[in-house]
């Protein structure tokens, strides 16, 4: 069983129900499953299923509404999943199941103008391009050049042709776009976070736990969210997601948006079992609306941890830097 640092153990026990703590830790200790997403820009799930089964792979498609989600049940050799001709030619993308949930919450279509602000290495970008059937417009931005290279490589392999890639700090990029008069019907903000939910693939992430770091990340996430809302069209949709359990980086950020901007939380459906967002944390009380957020825990779906919220903007925001009622971050 995982041994937690005392400070982190005290912290996580305030989030995970005590009756589930042992099950939670058991799943956090397990290796992640081999999960792929069929790239329907190049092949149908039915045809990919046949190809993989002809290779001798045992697979399952547990979600009827999302046949593109494929779980590899077979024990494969080292590197076999990434070295297969199907992967090399972009017929599928190796992607953790919880990572697929934020595009499914956003539901981009062929008619949309979409911004993926923190896009690299491209799992969600390629998924959204696929959902848009290579139509509409998808701008994928990231600030780090090495991550951007990975993004471009993945876009090319997946055959995504409706994507423009950019490299800029997220806040400054939104400022520039606003100055030029650009706005979007849908925005994905998969925000940089403390990564507590990816313990199954990174056993060291919990050793770096620091509540001051969480607070610093929360400040950055609020700035990114405010920036995105300033370039979202009225009645546009923004999905905010992280791979952390931290309420400071999840519910507190969404409460900030509800308090300072003309937005409302929307209900949405996902194929996974989810938990409601928290309505209180330590000495803070959040709106009951936060129950519409979705928390994904490892023990519920044999996945990594994740958080997703869907916001709709009801009115145009002039400039988040000058909005008097916004207050301090």
C-alpha positions in Angstrom: 0.0 0.0 0.0 1.2 3.5 -0.8 2.8 5.3 2.1 1.8 9.0 2.2 3.6 11.9 3.7 1.8 12.8 6.9 0.8 16.3 5.6 -0.6 14.9 2.3 -2.4 12.1 4.1 -4.1 14.6 6.3 -5.0 16.7 3.2 -6.3 13.9 1.0 -8.4 12.4 3.8 -10.5 15.6 3.8 -11.3 14.9 0.1 -11.7 11.1 -0.1 -14.4 9.6 2.1 -12.8 7.7 5.0 -14.7 4.5 4.1 -13.1 4.5 0.6 -9.6 5.5 1.5 -8.1 2.0 1.3 -9.7 1.3 -2.0 -8.6 4.7 -3.3 -5.0 4.0 -2.3 -5.1 0.5 -3.8 -6.1 1.8 -7.2 -3.6 4.6 -7.0 -0.9 2.0 -6.6 -2.0 0.0 -9.7 -0.4 0.5 -13.1 -2.6 2.3 -15.6 -4.6 0.3 -18.1 -3.7 0.2 -21.8 -6.4 2.5 -23.3 -6.5 3.9 -26.8 -8.8 6.2 -28.7 -9.7 5.2 -32.3 -8.9 8.1 -34.7 -12.1 8.3 -36.7 -10.5 10.8 -39.1 -8.7 7.7 -40.5 -10.6 4.6 -39.6 -13.9 3.5 -38.0 -14.0 1.9 -34.5 -15.4 -1.3 -36.2 -12.5 -1.6 -38.7 -9.9 -0.8 -36.1 -11.4 -3.5 -33.8 -11.0 -6.1 -36.6 -7.4 -5.0 -37.3 -6.4 -5.3 -33.7 -8.2 -8.6 -33.2 -6.4 -10.0 -36.3 -3.1 -9.1 -34.5 -4.3 -11.4 -31.7 -5.1 -8.5 -29.3 -8.0 -8.9 -27.0 -9.9 -5.7 -26.7 -13.1 -4.3 -25.2 -15.3 -1.3 -26.0 -17.2 -0.8 -22.7 -19.0 2.5 -23.6 -21.7 2.1 -26.2 -22.1 5.8 -26.7 -18.3 6.1 -27.3 -17.1 3.1 -29.3 -13.9 5.0 -30.1 -12.7 4.3 -26.5 -10.9 0.9 -26.7 -9.3 -0.9 -23.8 -6.5 -3.4 -24.6 -7.1 -6.4 -22.4 -4.2 -8.4 -23.7 -0.8 -8.4 -22.1 1.5 -6.8 -24.7 5.2 -6.8 -25.0 7.3 -3.7 -24.0 6.6 -0.8 -26.3 4.2 -2.9 -28.5 1.4 -0.5 -28.1 3.4 2.5 -29.3 5.4 0.6 -32.0 2.4 -0.9 -33.8 1.8 0.1 -37.4 -1.7 1.3 -36.3 -0.2 3.7 -33.9 2.6 4.9 -36.2 0.1 5.7 -38.9 -2.3 7.5 -36.6 -5.2 5.0 -36.6 -5.3 5.3 -32.8 -4.0 7.5 -30.0 -2.8 6.2 -26.7 -4.7 8.2 -24.1 -5.7 7.8 -20.5 -9.4 7.4 -20.2 -10.0 10.3 -17.8 -8.1 12.6 -20.2 -10.8 12.0 -22.8 -13.5 13.5 -20.6 -12.9 17.2 -21.0 -13.4 17.2 -24.9 -16.5 15.0 -24.3 -17.8 17.7 -21.9 -17.0 20.5 -24.4 -18.5 18.7 -27.5 -16.9 20.8 -30.2 -18.6 20.6 -33.6 -17.8 21.3 -37.3 -19.3 24.8 -36.8 -17.2 25.8 -33.8 -14.3 28.2 -33.4 -12.3 26.5 -30.6 -9.3 27.5 -28.5 -7.2 24.9 -26.6 -5.1 27.2 -24.5 -2.8 24.7 -22.9 -2.8 22.1 -25.6 0.5 20.1 -25.6 1.2 17.3 -26.1 -2.0 17.1 -28.0 -4.2 14.2 -26.7 -7.2 16.5 -26.2 -6.4 18.6 -29.3 -6.4 15.6 -31.6 -9.5 14.3 -29.9 -11.3 17.6 -30.5 -10.1 17.8 -34.1 -11.5 14.3 -34.7 -14.8 15.3 -33.1 -15.0 18.4 -35.4 -14.3 16.1 -38.4 -11.4 18.4 -39.4 -13.8 21.3 -40.0 -14.3 24.6 -38.2 -11.2 26.1 -36.6 -9.1 24.9 -33.7 -6.3 27.0 -32.3 -3.9 25.0 -30.1 -1.5 27.0 -27.9 1.3 26.1 -25.6 4.1 28.1 -24.0 6.9 25.4 -24.0 8.7 24.7 -27.3 9.5 21.1 -26.5 5.9 20.4 -25.7 4.8 22.2 -28.8 7.0 20.0 -30.9 5.3 16.9 -29.5 1.9 18.6 -30.2 2.8 19.2 -33.9 4.1 15.6 -34.3 0.9 14.2 -32.9 -1.3 16.5 -35.1 0.6 15.3 -38.2 0.4 11.6 -37.3 -3.4 11.9 -36.5 -4.1 13.8 -39.8 -5.5 16.9 -38.1 -5.8 19.7 -40.7 -8.1 22.2 -39.0 -5.6 23.1 -36.3 -3.4 26.2 -36.0 -0.6 25.9 -33.5 0.8 28.9 -31.5 3.4 29.4 -28.9 2.7 32.1 -26.2 2.1 32.6 -22.6 -1.6 31.8 -22.1 -2.7 35.1 -20.5 -0.7 37.2 -23.0 -2.1 35.2 -25.9 -5.7 35.9 -24.8 -4.8 39.6 -24.4 -3.4 39.6 -28.0 -6.4 37.8 -29.4 -8.8 40.2 -27.7 -6.9 43.2 -29.1 -7.2 41.7 -32.6 -11.0 41.1 -32.1 -10.8 37.3 -32.0 -13.4 35.4 -30.0 -14.4 31.7 -29.7 -17.6 29.7 -29.4 -15.8 27.1 -27.3 -12.7 27.0 -25.2 -10.9 24.2 -23.4 -8.8 25.2 -20.5 -7.0 22.1 -19.4 -5.0 24.0 -16.8 -1.5 23.3 -15.6 -1.9 21.8 -12.1 -0.2 20.0 -9.3 -1.0 16.6 -11.0 -2.1 14.8 -7.9 -4.4 12.6 -10.0 -1.6 11.1 -12.1 -0.1 9.2 -9.2 -0.5 5.9 -11.1 1.9 7.0 -13.9 4.1 9.2 -11.7 4.8 7.7 -8.3 6.7 10.8 -7.2 4.0 13.4 -7.6 2.6 13.1 -4.1 6.1 13.6 -2.7 6.1 17.1 -4.1 2.9 18.0 -2.2 2.9 21.6 -0.8 -0.2 23.6 0.0 1.6 26.8 -0.9 2.2 25.4 -4.3 -1.5 24.6 -4.7 -2.3 28.2 -3.8 0.2 29.5 -6.3 -1.2 27.3 -9.0 -4.8 28.4 -8.1 -3.8 32.0 -8.6 -2.4 31.2 -12.1 -5.4 29.1 -13.0 -7.8 32.0 -12.1 -5.8 34.3 -14.3 -5.9 31.9 -17.2 -9.7 31.4 -16.7 -10.4 35.1 -16.6 -8.3 35.6 -19.7 -10.2 32.9 -21.6 -13.6 34.3 -20.6 -12.6 37.7 -22.1 -12.4 36.1 -25.5 -15.4 33.7 -25.3 -18.4 34.7 -27.3 -21.7 35.4 -25.4 -23.5 32.0 -24.9 -20.1 30.4 -25.6 -18.9 27.4 -23.5 -15.7 26.9 -21.6 -14.6 23.6 -20.1 -12.2 23.8 -17.3 -10.3 20.6 -16.3 -7.3 19.5 -14.2 -5.7 16.2 -13.3 -5.6 17.0 -9.6 -7.7 16.4 -6.5 -6.9 19.8 -5.0 -10.0 21.9 -4.2 -7.9 25.0 -4.4 -7.2 24.3 -8.1 -10.7 23.0 -8.9 -13.8 24.2 -7.0 -12.1 27.4 -5.7 -11.2 28.4 -9.3 -14.8 27.7 -10.5 -16.3 29.7 -7.6 -14.0 32.6 -8.5 -15.5 32.5 -12.0 -19.1 32.4 -10.7 -18.4 35.3 -8.3 -16.7 37.6 -10.8 -18.1 36.9 -14.2 -21.5 36.5 -15.9 -21.2 32.7 -16.2 -23.2 29.7 -15.1 -22.4 26.1 -14.5 -24.1 23.6 -16.8 -25.0 20.0 -16.3 -23.3 17.5 -18.7 -23.0 13.8 -19.2 -19.9 11.6 -19.3 -19.6 7.9 -19.9 -17.7 7.4 -16.6 -18.9 7.3 -13.0 -18.3 10.7 -11.5 -18.7 12.4 -8.1 -20.2 15.9 -7.5 -18.0 18.8 -7.0 -17.3 19.9 -3.4 -19.4 22.6 -1.8 -17.1 23.3 1.0 -13.4 23.1 1.7 -11.7 23.9 5.1 -13.2 27.3 6.1 -14.7 28.1 2.7 -18.2 27.5 1.5 -19.0 27.2 -2.2 -22.2 27.6 -4.1 -24.5 24.6 -4.3 -24.0 25.0 -8.1 -20.6 23.5 -7.7 -22.3 20.1 -7.5 -22.5 20.3 -11.3 -18.7 19.9 -11.5 -17.5 16.4 -11.9 -14.7 14.6 -9.9 -13.3 11.4 -11.3 -11.6 9.1 -8.7 -9.3 6.1 -9.6 -11.4 3.6 -7.6 -14.6 4.4 -9.6 -13.5 3.6 -13.1 -9.9 2.2 -12.8 -8.5 5.5 -14.2 -6.4 8.4 -13.0 -8.0 11.3 -11.1 -9.6 14.2 -12.9 -11.8 17.2 -12.5 -14.2 18.7 -15.1 -16.5 21.8 -15.1 -18.6 23.3 -17.9 -19.3 27.0 -17.9 -21.5 29.1 -20.2 -21.0 32.8 -20.6 -24.2 34.9 -20.6 -22.8 38.3 -21.6 -19.8 39.9 -23.2 -16.8 40.8 -21.0 -15.1 44.0 -22.0 -11.7 43.3 -20.5 -10.9 41.1 -17.5 -8.1 43.5 -16.4 -10.5 46.4 -16.1 -13.6 44.6 -14.7 -14.3 46.5 -11.5 -16.3 43.8 -9.8 -13.6 41.2 -10.3 -11.6 42.1 -7.2 -8.3 40.5 -6.4 -7.2 37.1 -7.6 
